[in-house]
């Protein structure tokens, strides 16, 4: 099984845009979100997925600031990882995992961990990522704890704290210090 992470561009942005509604649907399990009156998982009154795509275009318009990666398994799209840097990352980090999603058929096979580590290796510095801290997200917490612990050889900080949006489980590490 070949797993790789590929930086998306305008030509391949549709792959992330096609998968993104599935990501929002999965998040609804943790946050209790329901679709808007038009069936779209967005707070804003978007009527079509095309409108949602417009919001996502920023990821493909800011090279060297925002890094949208497609996770591929045997050359098929399997998910995405969206990495942000300043000014879109917390001031305490150089790199921020803004979004991470793996399609259900690829879960539980170590694919997510391999993909995350591939992206971590692309950038050296202070990393930060957040996940839902509630019991509904035990699988996500376990995934990130295992992935970050393995990647850093247990050299990371984990805490629960307030973020810009809400309280989250926060993971921080510096992979520049690991190499």
Steps between C-alpha positions, in 0.01 A plus 500: 500500500650833388416798726606850409404859569488733203471878514177598326479787255222669305481207259459242778309716748175331397615182674511668841181691423322174410610328821444799731122452549570145622744646753237743627249216524745298711563799727127526565529183711730682740346844504133427439488724194207463265484612139357839418161534332660409166666180623852639528712481814571872529372766735470750218195477273677323215263339252743291298828319541638732232457787746684297763780443249550875468575526873766229463680677215725686745690173549607508136571874479769538768804292400775488762244596767224238470582144399210275394616139472309214343557162663524234228496125539605311189446827309135531614386793717464384860478828693668831559720694742483880505808669648509869588783738583494863619273692500259203497682298768504564874776742603659220704567283195662505158269232358142419587295199397183686412305201370569128471266248343525141385215330315346212694623213278858604581470530877652254746774401256779735618449717189414814695808469720729448202347796314521730802866411554576560132360852531678565831827407327442761228525792746742547789394710798237543769181308429157527653180305444164489673235235532169472679564422868157348571432127553326481160841539339702234682610346168630833375680568827656154495605546137678830564655385827643189330612686187666794676652279771650266243622782276664694784614203711274639777658846476180707478261699716134410538248719678137596498441868452304779343567564131364773275176306457455283807669269748709232329761235564824665384815324380826693459843386389811631329636263238804721443617376841442137399739494208 
